[in-house]
């Protein structure tokens, strides 16, 4: 599960994968300030790269990918 917060109601999207750039996507529904999405289909003992994206109703979209270095976790 990937979680993050925004200071205004916004959409939720997680992009993840085992190589850069990650290409698997899971999206939430609706607008929220507390975001939590479950990623699926993960392989055991595998490092993954993750980026989160949120967009406000005014189409102001922000992606946190650590400047292209990506957040990381290993299963």
N, CA, C and O atoms as a Tripos MOL2 file, in Angstrom:
@<TRIPOS>MOLECULE
protein
  300   299    75     0     0
PROTEIN
NO_CHARGES

@<TRIPOS>ATOM
      1 N           0.8460   -1.1680    0.0000 N.3       1 UNK1
      2 CA          0.0000    0.0000    0.0000 C.3       1 UNK1
      3 C           0.8950    1.2350    0.0000 C.2       1 UNK1
      4 O           1.8660    1.3180    0.7520 O.2       1 UNK1
      5 N           0.5550    2.1760   -0.8440 N.am      2 UNK2
      6 CA          1.3030    3.4330   -0.9390 C.3       2 UNK2
      7 C           0.3870    4.5430   -0.4250 C.2       2 UNK2
      8 O          -0.7560    4.6610   -0.8670 O.2       2 UNK2
      9 N           0.8790    5.3470    0.4970 N.am      3 UNK3
     10 CA          0.0740    6.4230    1.0820 C.3       3 UNK3
     11 C           0.8170    7.7530    0.9970 C.2       3 UNK3
     12 O           2.0450    7.7980    1.0660 O.2       3 UNK3
     13 N           0.0500    8.8370    0.8450 N.am      4 UNK4
     14 CA          0.5980   10.1950    0.8730 C.3       4 UNK4
     15 C          -0.5340   11.1670    1.1370 C.2       4 UNK4
     16 O          -1.7060   10.7940    1.0820 O.2       4 UNK4
     17 N          -0.1910   12.4000    1.4200 N.am      5 UNK5
     18 CA         -1.1990   13.4320    1.6770 C.3       5 UNK5
     19 C          -0.9660   14.6230    0.7540 C.2       5 UNK5
     20 O           0.1440   14.8640    0.2800 O.2       5 UNK5
     21 N          -2.0470   15.3550    0.5160 N.am      6 UNK6
     22 CA         -1.9830   16.6140   -0.2250 C.3       6 UNK6
     23 C          -2.6730   17.6770    0.6110 C.2       6 UNK6
     24 O          -3.4800   17.3540    1.4830 O.2       6 UNK6
     25 N          -2.3700   18.9200    0.3600 N.am      7 UNK7
     26 CA         -2.9760   19.9950    1.1590 C.3       7 UNK7
     27 C          -4.3040   20.4760    0.5860 C.2       7 UNK7
     28 O          -4.9680   21.3100    1.2010 O.2       7 UNK7
     29 N          -4.7030   19.9690   -0.5720 N.am      8 UNK8
     30 CA         -6.0110   20.2660   -1.1630 C.3       8 UNK8
     31 C          -6.5940   18.9580   -1.6980 C.2       8 UNK8
     32 O          -5.8370   18.0330   -1.9910 O.2       8 UNK8
     33 N          -7.9090   18.8570   -1.8330 N.am      9 UNK9
     34 CA         -8.4940   17.6520   -2.4240 C.3       9 UNK9
     35 C          -7.9550   17.4410   -3.8460 C.2       9 UNK9
     36 O          -7.9390   18.3620   -4.6630 O.2       9 UNK9
     37 N          -7.5160   16.2070   -4.1200 N.am     10 UNK10
     38 CA         -6.8940   15.9060   -5.4070 C.3      10 UNK10
     39 C          -7.0880   14.4320   -5.7510 C.2      10 UNK10
     40 O          -7.4860   13.6310   -4.9050 O.2      10 UNK10
     41 N          -6.8040   14.0900   -6.9960 N.am     11 UNK11
     42 CA         -6.8660   12.7070   -7.4530 C.3      11 UNK11
     43 C          -5.6660   11.9290   -6.9250 C.2      11 UNK11
     44 O          -4.7300   12.5090   -6.3740 O.2      11 UNK11
     45 N          -5.7040   10.6100   -7.1010 N.am     12 UNK12
     46 CA         -4.6300    9.7270   -6.6350 C.3      12 UNK12
     47 C          -4.1820    8.7930   -7.7500 C.2      12 UNK12
     48 O          -5.0070    8.1340   -8.3820 O.2      12 UNK12
     49 N          -2.8710    8.7340   -7.9910 N.am     13 UNK13
     50 CA         -2.3320    7.7820   -8.9610 C.3      13 UNK13
     51 C          -0.9430    7.3350   -8.5070 C.2      13 UNK13
     52 O          -0.1080    8.1580   -8.1320 O.2      13 UNK13
     53 N          -0.7080    6.0380   -8.5450 N.am     14 UNK14
     54 CA          0.6040    5.4690   -8.2480 C.3      14 UNK14
     55 C           1.1170    4.8070   -9.5180 C.2      14 UNK14
     56 O           0.4120    4.0220  -10.1520 O.2      14 UNK14
     57 N           2.3430    5.1300   -9.8790 N.am     15 UNK15
     58 CA          3.0180    4.4840  -10.9930 C.3      15 UNK15
     59 C           4.1770    3.7000  -10.3990 C.2      15 UNK15
     60 O           4.9760    4.2500   -9.6410 O.2      15 UNK15
     61 N           4.2750    2.4070  -10.7410 N.am     16 UNK16
     62 CA          5.3050    1.5650  -10.1360 C.3      16 UNK16
     63 C           5.8060    0.5220  -11.1280 C.2      16 UNK16
     64 O           5.1550    0.2250  -12.1290 O.2      16 UNK16
     65 N           6.9690   -0.0210  -10.8270 N.am     17 UNK17
     66 CA          7.5410   -1.0640  -11.6640 C.3      17 UNK17
     67 C           8.9370   -1.4150  -11.2030 C.2      17 UNK17
     68 O           9.5320   -0.7160  -10.3820 O.2      17 UNK17
     69 N           9.4530   -2.5080  -11.7400 N.am     18 UNK18
     70 CA         10.7700   -2.9930  -11.3400 C.3      18 UNK18
     71 C          11.9060   -2.2920  -12.0800 C.2      18 UNK18
     72 O          13.0680   -2.4460  -11.7030 O.2      18 UNK18
     73 N          11.5920   -1.5240  -13.1290 N.am     19 UNK19
     74 CA         12.6350   -0.8050  -13.8620 C.3      19 UNK19
     75 C          12.1490    0.6030  -14.1870 C.2      19 UNK19
     76 O          10.9520    0.8920  -14.1710 O.2      19 UNK19
     77 N          13.1180    1.4670  -14.4840 N.am     20 UNK20
     78 CA         12.7930    2.8580  -14.7840 C.3      20 UNK20
     79 C          12.5770    3.0400  -16.2820 C.2      20 UNK20
     80 O          13.3030    2.4460  -17.0800 O.2      20 UNK20
     81 N          11.6240    3.8240  -16.6700 N.am     21 UNK21
     82 CA         10.6060    4.4080  -15.8040 C.3      21 UNK21
     83 C           9.5230    3.3740  -15.4930 C.2      21 UNK21
     84 O           9.2080    2.5330  -16.3350 O.2      21 UNK21
     85 N           8.9580    3.4330  -14.2930 N.am     22 UNK22
     86 CA          7.8860    2.4940  -13.9590 C.3      22 UNK22
     87 C           6.6760    2.7070  -14.8710 C.2      22 UNK22
     88 O           6.3790    3.8380  -15.2580 O.2      22 UNK22
     89 N           5.9830    1.6270  -15.2100 N.am     23 UNK23
     90 CA          4.8820    1.7320  -16.1740 C.3      23 UNK23
     91 C           3.5560    1.1800  -15.6690 C.2      23 UNK23
     92 O           2.5260    1.4000  -16.3060 O.2      23 UNK23
     93 N           3.5510    0.4680  -14.5420 N.am     24 UNK24
     94 CA          2.2930   -0.0450  -14.0120 C.3      24 UNK24
     95 C           1.5930    1.0790  -13.2540 C.2      24 UNK24
     96 O           2.2350    1.8490  -12.5400 O.2      24 UNK24
     97 N           0.2730    1.1670  -13.4130 N.am     25 UNK25
     98 CA         -0.4770    2.2860  -12.8290 C.3      25 UNK25
     99 C          -1.6860    1.7700  -12.0760 C.2      25 UNK25
    100 O          -2.3800    0.8630  -12.5350 O.2      25 UNK25
    101 N          -1.9330    2.3570  -10.9130 N.am     26 UNK26
    102 CA         -3.1770    2.1470  -10.1820 C.3      26 UNK26
    103 C          -3.7050    3.5410   -9.8320 C.2      26 UNK26
    104 O          -2.9520    4.4030   -9.3780 O.2      26 UNK26
    105 N          -5.0120    3.7530  -10.0480 N.am     27 UNK27
    106 CA         -5.6120    5.0640   -9.8060 C.3      27 UNK27
    107 C          -6.7630    4.9440   -8.8210 C.2      27 UNK27
    108 O          -7.4940    3.9540   -8.8060 O.2      27 UNK27
    109 N          -6.9050    5.9580   -8.0130 N.am     28 UNK28
    110 CA         -8.0250    6.0340   -7.0970 C.3      28 UNK28
    111 C          -9.2050    6.7170   -7.7660 C.2      28 UNK28
    112 O          -9.1140    7.1960   -8.8960 O.2      28 UNK28
    113 N         -10.3090    6.7500   -7.0440 N.am     29 UNK29
    114 CA        -11.4980    7.4420   -7.5490 C.3      29 UNK29
    115 C         -11.8000    8.6200   -6.6360 C.2      29 UNK29
    116 O         -11.5950    8.5460   -5.4240 O.2      29 UNK29
    117 N         -12.2770    9.6770   -7.2080 N.am     30 UNK30
    118 CA        -12.6580   10.8440   -6.4240 C.3      30 UNK30
    119 C         -11.4800   11.6850   -5.9860 C.2      30 UNK30
    120 O         -10.3330   11.4520   -6.3670 O.2      30 UNK30
    121 N         -11.8090   12.6780   -5.1650 N.am     31 UNK31
    122 CA        -10.8150   13.6160   -4.6470 C.3      31 UNK31
    123 C         -10.6170   13.3710   -3.1630 C.2      31 UNK31
    124 O         -11.5650   13.0370   -2.4540 O.2      31 UNK31
    125 N          -9.3840   13.5360   -2.6880 N.am     32 UNK32
    126 CA         -9.0690   13.3290   -1.2740 C.3      32 UNK32
    127 C          -7.8290   14.1270   -0.9130 C.2      32 UNK32
    128 O          -7.0970   14.5880   -1.7890 O.2      32 UNK32
    129 N          -7.6000   14.2850    0.3740 N.am     33 UNK33
    130 CA         -6.3410   14.8540    0.8550 C.3      33 UNK33
    131 C          -5.4660   13.7680    1.4760 C.2      33 UNK33
    132 O          -4.2590   13.9560    1.6260 O.2      33 UNK33
    133 N          -6.0560   12.6520    1.8320 N.am     34 UNK34
    134 CA         -5.3380   11.4850    2.3490 C.3      34 UNK34
    135 C          -5.4730   10.3700    1.3140 C.2      34 UNK34
    136 O          -6.5730    9.8750    1.0700 O.2      34 UNK34
    137 N          -4.3720    9.9840    0.7170 N.am     35 UNK35
    138 CA         -4.3710    9.0450   -0.3980 C.3      35 UNK35
    139 C          -3.7560    7.7140    0.0260 C.2      35 UNK35
    140 O          -2.7470    7.6840    0.7310 O.2      35 UNK35
    141 N          -4.3660    6.6260   -0.4050 N.am     36 UNK36
    142 CA         -3.8740    5.2980   -0.0800 C.3      36 UNK36
    143 C          -4.3020    4.3360   -1.1870 C.2      36 UNK36
    144 O          -5.4930    4.0870   -1.3750 O.2      36 UNK36
    145 N          -3.3320    3.8010   -1.9120 N.am     37 UNK37
    146 CA         -3.6180    2.8810   -3.0100 C.3      37 UNK37
    147 C          -2.8040    1.6030   -2.8490 C.2      37 UNK37
    148 O          -1.6450    1.6380   -2.4360 O.2      37 UNK37
    149 N          -3.4220    0.4820   -3.1790 N.am     38 UNK38
    150 CA         -2.7650   -0.8130   -3.0870 C.3      38 UNK38
    151 C          -2.1870   -1.1930   -4.4460 C.2      38 UNK38
    152 O          -2.8860   -1.1590   -5.4590 O.2      38 UNK38
    153 N          -0.9110   -1.5520   -4.4580 N.am     39 UNK39
    154 CA         -0.2730   -2.0370   -5.6780 C.3      39 UNK39
    155 C          -0.3310   -3.5600   -5.6670 C.2      39 UNK39
    156 O          -0.1910   -4.1810   -4.6130 O.2      39 UNK39
    157 N          -0.5360   -4.1620   -6.8320 N.am     40 UNK40
    158 CA         -0.7070   -5.6100   -6.9140 C.3      40 UNK40
    159 C           0.2180   -6.2070   -7.9700 C.2      40 UNK40
    160 O           0.8650   -5.4880   -8.7310 O.2      40 UNK40
    161 N           0.2660   -7.5280   -7.9990 N.am     41 UNK41
    162 CA          1.0560   -8.2190   -9.0030 C.3      41 UNK41
    163 C           2.5530   -8.1280   -8.7800 C.2      41 UNK41
    164 O           3.3280   -8.1830   -9.7340 O.2      41 UNK41
    165 N           2.9670   -7.9880   -7.5230 N.am     42 UNK42
    166 CA          4.3890   -7.8300   -7.2190 C.3      42 UNK42
    167 C           5.0830   -9.1850   -7.1060 C.2      42 UNK42
    168 O           4.4970  -10.1530   -6.6210 O.2      42 UNK42
    169 N           6.3210   -9.2440   -7.5520 N.am     43 UNK43
    170 CA          7.1420  -10.4440   -7.4460 C.3      43 UNK43
    171 C           7.8920  -10.4390   -6.1130 C.2      43 UNK43
    172 O           8.2360   -9.3770   -5.5940 O.2      43 UNK43
    173 N           8.1420  -11.6240   -5.5650 N.am     44 UNK44
    174 CA          8.8910  -11.7360   -4.3190 C.3      44 UNK44
    175 C          10.3380  -11.2990   -4.5070 C.2      44 UNK44
    176 O          10.9160  -11.4620   -5.5820 O.2      44 UNK44
    177 N          10.9110  -10.7420   -3.4460 N.am     45 UNK45
    178 CA         12.3390  -10.3700   -3.4010 C.3      45 UNK45
    179 C          12.7480   -9.4920   -4.5780 C.2      45 UNK45
    180 O          13.8180   -9.6750   -5.1570 O.2      45 UNK45
    181 N          11.8960   -8.5480   -4.9210 N.am     46 UNK46
    182 CA         12.1410   -7.6800   -6.0720 C.3      46 UNK46
    183 C          12.0990   -6.2150   -5.6490 C.2      46 UNK46
    184 O          11.1600   -5.8060   -4.9660 O.2      46 UNK46
    185 N          13.0890   -5.4140   -6.0350 N.am     47 UNK47
    186 CA         13.0280   -3.9720   -5.7740 C.3      47 UNK47
    187 C          12.0860   -3.2960   -6.7750 C.2      47 UNK47
    188 O          12.0710   -3.6300   -7.9600 O.2      47 UNK47
    189 N          11.3110   -2.3480   -6.2770 N.am     48 UNK48
    190 CA         10.3660   -1.6010   -7.1120 C.3      48 UNK48
    191 C          10.6070   -0.1160   -7.0000 C.2      48 UNK48
    192 O          11.0670    0.3720   -5.9680 O.2      48 UNK48
    193 N          10.2960    0.6070   -8.0710 N.am     49 UNK49
    194 CA         10.3490    2.0600   -8.1330 C.3      49 UNK49
    195 C           8.9210    2.5740   -8.1010 C.2      49 UNK49
    196 O           8.0210    1.9610   -8.6750 O.2      49 UNK49
    197 N           8.7120    3.7060   -7.4270 N.am     50 UNK50
    198 CA          7.3580    4.2340   -7.2550 C.3      50 UNK50
    199 C           7.3520    5.7460   -7.4160 C.2      50 UNK50
    200 O           8.2630    6.4390   -6.9640 O.2      50 UNK50
    201 N           6.3030    6.2440   -8.0700 N.am     51 UNK51
    202 CA          6.0240    7.6810   -8.1320 C.3      51 UNK51
    203 C           4.5470    7.8740   -7.8140 C.2      51 UNK51
    204 O           3.7150    7.0470   -8.1860 O.2      51 UNK51
    205 N           4.2220    8.9580   -7.1310 N.am     52 UNK52
    206 CA          2.8180    9.2720   -6.8480 C.3      52 UNK52
    207 C           2.4590   10.5790   -7.5400 C.2      52 UNK52
    208 O           3.2740   11.4980   -7.6250 O.2      52 UNK52
    209 N           1.2230   10.6470   -8.0320 N.am     53 UNK53
    210 CA          0.7430   11.8300   -8.7290 C.3      53 UNK53
    211 C          -0.6310   12.2040   -8.1950 C.2      53 UNK53
    212 O          -1.4860   11.3420   -7.9940 O.2      53 UNK53
    213 N          -0.8330   13.4870   -7.9700 N.am     54 UNK54
    214 CA         -2.1390   14.0130   -7.5860 C.3      54 UNK54
    215 C          -2.4320   15.2440   -8.4220 C.2      54 UNK54
    216 O          -1.5350   16.0200   -8.7540 O.2      54 UNK54
    217 N          -3.7150   15.4100   -8.7590 N.am     55 UNK55
    218 CA         -4.1380   16.5760   -9.5390 C.3      55 UNK55
    219 C          -5.3580   17.1860   -8.8630 C.2      55 UNK55
    220 O          -6.2920   16.4750   -8.4920 O.2      55 UNK55
    221 N          -5.3460   18.4930   -8.7060 N.am     56 UNK56
    222 CA         -6.4930   19.2020   -8.1340 C.3      56 UNK56
    223 C          -7.5230   19.4360   -9.2390 C.2      56 UNK56
    224 O          -7.2050   19.2970  -10.4210 O.2      56 UNK56
    225 N          -8.7510   19.7890   -8.8640 N.am     57 UNK57
    226 CA         -9.7930   20.0120   -9.8740 C.3      57 UNK57
    227 C          -9.4170   21.0540  -10.9330 C.2      57 UNK57
    228 O          -9.9260   20.9980  -12.0520 O.2      57 UNK57
    229 N          -8.5490   21.9870  -10.6050 N.am     58 UNK58
    230 CA         -8.1110   22.9910  -11.5670 C.3      58 UNK58
    231 C          -7.0230   22.4890  -12.4950 C.2      58 UNK58
    232 O          -6.3910   23.2770  -13.1990 O.2      58 UNK58
    233 N          -6.7990   21.1700  -12.5010 N.am     59 UNK59
    234 CA         -5.8040   20.5240  -13.3600 C.3      59 UNK59
    235 C          -4.3700   20.8430  -12.9780 C.2      59 UNK59
    236 O          -3.4690   20.7020  -13.8050 O.2      59 UNK59
    237 N          -4.1390   21.2680  -11.7470 N.am     60 UNK60
    238 CA         -2.7780   21.4640  -11.2660 C.3      60 UNK60
    239 C          -2.2770   20.1020  -10.8170 C.2      60 UNK60
    240 O          -2.6880   19.6030   -9.7690 O.2      60 UNK60
    241 N          -1.3850   19.4910  -11.6070 N.am     61 UNK61
    242 CA         -0.9190   18.1350  -11.3440 C.3      61 UNK61
    243 C           0.5150   18.1530  -10.8370 C.2      61 UNK61
    244 O           1.3630   18.8770  -11.3590 O.2      61 UNK61
    245 N           0.7780   17.3380   -9.8030 N.am     62 UNK62
    246 CA          2.1160   17.2330   -9.2360 C.3      62 UNK62
    247 C           2.4770   15.7630   -9.1210 C.2      62 UNK62
    248 O           1.6820   14.9530   -8.6440 O.2      62 UNK62
    249 N           3.6950   15.4220   -9.5650 N.am     63 UNK63
    250 CA          4.2130   14.0690   -9.4260 C.3      63 UNK63
    251 C           5.4270   14.1010   -8.5200 C.2      63 UNK63
    252 O           6.3360   14.9090   -8.7120 O.2      63 UNK63
    253 N           5.4380   13.2130   -7.5230 N.am     64 UNK64
    254 CA          6.5980   13.0610   -6.6490 C.3      64 UNK64
    255 C           7.3170   11.7810   -7.0620 C.2      64 UNK64
    256 O           6.8820   10.6770   -6.7370 O.2      64 UNK64
    257 N           8.4220   11.9460   -7.7810 N.am     65 UNK65
    258 CA          9.2450   10.8160   -8.1980 C.3      65 UNK65
    259 C          10.6940   10.9940   -7.7460 C.2      65 UNK65
    260 O          11.6110   10.4140   -8.3280 O.2      65 UNK65
    261 N          10.8880   11.7970   -6.7120 N.am     66 UNK66
    262 CA         12.2210   12.0990   -6.1740 C.3      66 UNK66
    263 C          13.1640   12.6110   -7.2600 C.2      66 UNK66
    264 O          14.3360   12.2380   -7.3200 O.2      66 UNK66
    265 N          12.6300   13.4620   -8.1010 N.am     67 UNK67
    266 CA         13.4520   14.0480   -9.1590 C.3      67 UNK67
    267 C          13.9550   13.0370  -10.1730 C.2      67 UNK67
    268 O          15.0370   13.2080  -10.7340 O.2      67 UNK67
    269 N          13.1800   11.9820  -10.4140 N.am     68 UNK68
    270 CA         13.5820   10.9370  -11.3450 C.3      68 UNK68
    271 C          14.3220    9.7820  -10.7060 C.2      68 UNK68
    272 O          14.6000    8.7860  -11.3730 O.2      68 UNK68
    273 N          14.6520    9.8940   -9.4070 N.am     69 UNK69
    274 CA         15.3220    8.8020   -8.6960 C.3      69 UNK69
    275 C          14.3170    7.7750   -8.1780 C.2      69 UNK69
    276 O          14.6880    6.6320   -7.9120 O.2      69 UNK69
    277 N          13.0740    8.1590   -8.0360 N.am     70 UNK70
    278 CA         11.9440    7.3180   -7.5990 C.3      70 UNK70
    279 C          12.0650    6.8590   -6.1430 C.2      70 UNK70
    280 O          13.1550    6.5990   -5.6340 O.2      70 UNK70
    281 N          10.9120    6.7730   -5.5060 N.am     71 UNK71
    282 CA         10.8220    6.1340   -4.2120 C.3      71 UNK71
    283 C          11.0280    4.6450   -4.4690 C.2      71 UNK71
    284 O          10.7340    4.1550   -5.5600 O.2      71 UNK71
    285 N          11.5340    3.9230   -3.4660 N.am     72 UNK72
    286 CA         11.8650    2.5150   -3.6700 C.3      72 UNK72
    287 C          11.3880    1.6600   -2.4990 C.2      72 UNK72
    288 O          11.3610    2.0980   -1.3490 O.2      72 UNK72
    289 N          11.0140    0.4260   -2.8330 N.am     73 UNK73
    290 CA         10.7520   -0.5890   -1.8170 C.3      73 UNK73
    291 C          11.0710   -1.9460   -2.4080 C.2      73 UNK73
    292 O          11.0900   -2.1150   -3.6280 O.2      73 UNK73
    293 N          11.3220   -2.9110   -1.5380 N.am     74 UNK74
    294 CA         11.6000   -4.2840   -1.9670 C.3      74 UNK74
    295 C          10.5960   -5.2160   -1.3130 C.2      74 UNK74
    296 O          10.3290   -5.1100   -0.1160 O.2      74 UNK74
    297 N          10.0450   -6.1220   -2.0920 N.am     75 UNK75
    298 CA          9.0730   -7.0780   -1.5540 C.3      75 UNK75
    299 C           9.7950   -8.2130   -0.8470 C.2      75 UNK75
    300 O           9.1520   -9.1230   -0.3240 O.2      75 UNK75
@<TRIPOS>BOND
     1     1     2 1
     2     2     3 1
     3     3     4 2
     4     3     5 am
     5     5     6 1
     6     6     7 1
     7     7     8 2
     8     7     9 am
     9     9    10 1
    10    10    11 1
    11    11    12 2
    12    11    13 am
    13    13    14 1
    14    14    15 1
    15    15    16 2
    16    15    17 am
    17    17    18 1
    18    18    19 1
    19    19    20 2
    20    19    21 am
    21    21    22 1
    22    22    23 1
    23    23    24 2
    24    23    25 am
    25    25    26 1
    26    26    27 1
    27    27    28 2
    28    27    29 am
    29    29    30 1
    30    30    31 1
    31    31    32 2
    32    31    33 am
    33    33    34 1
    34    34    35 1
    35    35    36 2
    36    35    37 am
    37    37    38 1
    38    38    39 1
    39    39    40 2
    40    39    41 am
    41    41    42 1
    42    42    43 1
    43    43    44 2
    44    43    45 am
    45    45    46 1
    46    46    47 1
    47    47    48 2
    48    47    49 am
    49    49    50 1
    50    50    51 1
    51    51    52 2
    52    51    53 am
    53    53    54 1
    54    54    55 1
    55    55    56 2
    56    55    57 am
    57    57    58 1
    58    58    59 1
    59    59    60 2
    60    59    61 am
    61    61    62 1
    62    62    63 1
    63    63    64 2
    64    63    65 am
    65    65    66 1
    66    66    67 1
    67    67    68 2
    68    67    69 am
    69    69    70 1
    70    70    71 1
    71    71    72 2
    72    71    73 am
    73    73    74 1
    74    74    75 1
    75    75    76 2
    76    75    77 am
    77    77    78 1
    78    78    79 1
    79    79    80 2
    80    79    81 am
    81    81    82 1
    82    82    83 1
    83    83    84 2
    84    83    85 am
    85    85    86 1
    86    86    87 1
    87    87    88 2
    88    87    89 am
    89    89    90 1
    90    90    91 1
    91    91    92 2
    92    91    93 am
    93    93    94 1
    94    94    95 1
    95    95    96 2
    96    95    97 am
    97    97    98 1
    98    98    99 1
    99    99   100 2
   100    99   101 am
   101   101   102 1
   102   102   103 1
   103   103   104 2
   104   103   105 am
   105   105   106 1
   106   106   107 1
   107   107   108 2
   108   107   109 am
   109   109   110 1
   110   110   111 1
   111   111   112 2
   112   111   113 am
   113   113   114 1
   114   114   115 1
   115   115   116 2
   116   115   117 am
   117   117   118 1
   118   118   119 1
   119   119   120 2
   120   119   121 am
   121   121   122 1
   122   122   123 1
   123   123   124 2
   124   123   125 am
   125   125   126 1
   126   126   127 1
   127   127   128 2
   128   127   129 am
   129   129   130 1
   130   130   131 1
   131   131   132 2
   132   131   133 am
   133   133   134 1
   134   134   135 1
   135   135   136 2
   136   135   137 am
   137   137   138 1
   138   138   139 1
   139   139   140 2
   140   139   141 am
   141   141   142 1
   142   142   143 1
   143   143   144 2
   144   143   145 am
   145   145   146 1
   146   146   147 1
   147   147   148 2
   148   147   149 am
   149   149   150 1
   150   150   151 1
   151   151   152 2
   152   151   153 am
   153   153   154 1
   154   154   155 1
   155   155   156 2
   156   155   157 am
   157   157   158 1
   158   158   159 1
   159   159   160 2
   160   159   161 am
   161   161   162 1
   162   162   163 1
   163   163   164 2
   164   163   165 am
   165   165   166 1
   166   166   167 1
   167   167   168 2
   168   167   169 am
   169   169   170 1
   170   170   171 1
   171   171   172 2
   172   171   173 am
   173   173   174 1
   174   174   175 1
   175   175   176 2
   176   175   177 am
   177   177   178 1
   178   178   179 1
   179   179   180 2
   180   179   181 am
   181   181   182 1
   182   182   183 1
   183   183   184 2
   184   183   185 am
   185   185   186 1
   186   186   187 1
   187   187   188 2
   188   187   189 am
   189   189   190 1
   190   190   191 1
   191   191   192 2
   192   191   193 am
   193   193   194 1
   194   194   195 1
   195   195   196 2
   196   195   197 am
   197   197   198 1
   198   198   199 1
   199   199   200 2
   200   199   201 am
   201   201   202 1
   202   202   203 1
   203   203   204 2
   204   203   205 am
   205   205   206 1
   206   206   207 1
   207   207   208 2
   208   207   209 am
   209   209   210 1
   210   210   211 1
   211   211   212 2
   212   211   213 am
   213   213   214 1
   214   214   215 1
   215   215   216 2
   216   215   217 am
   217   217   218 1
   218   218   219 1
   219   219   220 2
   220   219   221 am
   221   221   222 1
   222   222   223 1
   223   223   224 2
   224   223   225 am
   225   225   226 1
   226   226   227 1
   227   227   228 2
   228   227   229 am
   229   229   230 1
   230   230   231 1
   231   231   232 2
   232   231   233 am
   233   233   234 1
   234   234   235 1
   235   235   236 2
   236   235   237 am
   237   237   238 1
   238   238   239 1
   239   239   240 2
   240   239   241 am
   241   241   242 1
   242   242   243 1
   243   243   244 2
   244   243   245 am
   245   245   246 1
   246   246   247 1
   247   247   248 2
   248   247   249 am
   249   249   250 1
   250   250   251 1
   251   251   252 2
   252   251   253 am
   253   253   254 1
   254   254   255 1
   255   255   256 2
   256   255   257 am
   257   257   258 1
   258   258   259 1
   259   259   260 2
   260   259   261 am
   261   261   262 1
   262   262   263 1
   263   263   264 2
   264   263   265 am
   265   265   266 1
   266   266   267 1
   267   267   268 2
   268   267   269 am
   269   269   270 1
   270   270   271 1
   271   271   272 2
   272   271   273 am
   273   273   274 1
   274   274   275 1
   275   275   276 2
   276   275   277 am
   277   277   278 1
   278   278   279 1
   279   279   280 2
   280   279   281 am
   281   281   282 1
   282   282   283 1
   283   283   284 2
   284   283   285 am
   285   285   286 1
   286   286   287 1
   287   287   288 2
   288   287   289 am
   289   289   290 1
   290   290   291 1
   291   291   292 2
   292   291   293 am
   293   293   294 1
   294   294   295 1
   295   295   296 2
   296   295   297 am
   297   297   298 1
   298   298   299 1
   299   299   300 2
@<TRIPOS>SUBSTRUCTURE
     1 UNK1         2 RESIDUE 1 A UNK
     2 UNK2         6 RESIDUE 1 A UNK
     3 UNK3        10 RESIDUE 1 A UNK
     4 UNK4        14 RESIDUE 1 A UNK
     5 UNK5        18 RESIDUE 1 A UNK
     6 UNK6        22 RESIDUE 1 A UNK
     7 UNK7        26 RESIDUE 1 A UNK
     8 UNK8        30 RESIDUE 1 A UNK
     9 UNK9        34 RESIDUE 1 A UNK
    10 UNK10       38 RESIDUE 1 A UNK
    11 UNK11       42 RESIDUE 1 A UNK
    12 UNK12       46 RESIDUE 1 A UNK
    13 UNK13       50 RESIDUE 1 A UNK
    14 UNK14       54 RESIDUE 1 A UNK
    15 UNK15       58 RESIDUE 1 A UNK
    16 UNK16       62 RESIDUE 1 A UNK
    17 UNK17       66 RESIDUE 1 A UNK
    18 UNK18       70 RESIDUE 1 A UNK
    19 UNK19       74 RESIDUE 1 A UNK
    20 UNK20       78 RESIDUE 1 A UNK
    21 UNK21       82 RESIDUE 1 A UNK
    22 UNK22       86 RESIDUE 1 A UNK
    23 UNK23       90 RESIDUE 1 A UNK
    24 UNK24       94 RESIDUE 1 A UNK
    25 UNK25       98 RESIDUE 1 A UNK
    26 UNK26      102 RESIDUE 1 A UNK
    27 UNK27      106 RESIDUE 1 A UNK
    28 UNK28      110 RESIDUE 1 A UNK
    29 UNK29      114 RESIDUE 1 A UNK
    30 UNK30      118 RESIDUE 1 A UNK
    31 UNK31      122 RESIDUE 1 A UNK
    32 UNK32      126 RESIDUE 1 A UNK
    33 UNK33      130 RESIDUE 1 A UNK
    34 UNK34      134 RESIDUE 1 A UNK
    35 UNK35      138 RESIDUE 1 A UNK
    36 UNK36      142 RESIDUE 1 A UNK
    37 UNK37      146 RESIDUE 1 A UNK
    38 UNK38      150 RESIDUE 1 A UNK
    39 UNK39      154 RESIDUE 1 A UNK
    40 UNK40      158 RESIDUE 1 A UNK
    41 UNK41      162 RESIDUE 1 A UNK
    42 UNK42      166 RESIDUE 1 A UNK
    43 UNK43      170 RESIDUE 1 A UNK
    44 UNK44      174 RESIDUE 1 A UNK
    45 UNK45      178 RESIDUE 1 A UNK
    46 UNK46      182 RESIDUE 1 A UNK
    47 UNK47      186 RESIDUE 1 A UNK
    48 UNK48      190 RESIDUE 1 A UNK
    49 UNK49      194 RESIDUE 1 A UNK
    50 UNK50      198 RESIDUE 1 A UNK
    51 UNK51      202 RESIDUE 1 A UNK
    52 UNK52      206 RESIDUE 1 A UNK
    53 UNK53      210 RESIDUE 1 A UNK
    54 UNK54      214 RESIDUE 1 A UNK
    55 UNK55      218 RESIDUE 1 A UNK
    56 UNK56      222 RESIDUE 1 A UNK
    57 UNK57      226 RESIDUE 1 A UNK
    58 UNK58      230 RESIDUE 1 A UNK
    59 UNK59      234 RESIDUE 1 A UNK
    60 UNK60      238 RESIDUE 1 A UNK
    61 UNK61      242 RESIDUE 1 A UNK
    62 UNK62      246 RESIDUE 1 A UNK
    63 UNK63      250 RESIDUE 1 A UNK
    64 UNK64      254 RESIDUE 1 A UNK
    65 UNK65      258 RESIDUE 1 A UNK
    66 UNK66      262 RESIDUE 1 A UNK
    67 UNK67      266 RESIDUE 1 A UNK
    68 UNK68      270 RESIDUE 1 A UNK
    69 UNK69      274 RESIDUE 1 A UNK
    70 UNK70      278 RESIDUE 1 A UNK
    71 UNK71      282 RESIDUE 1 A UNK
    72 UNK72      286 RESIDUE 1 A UNK
    73 UNK73      290 RESIDUE 1 A UNK
    74 UNK74      294 RESIDUE 1 A UNK
    75 UNK75      298 RESIDUE 1 A UNK
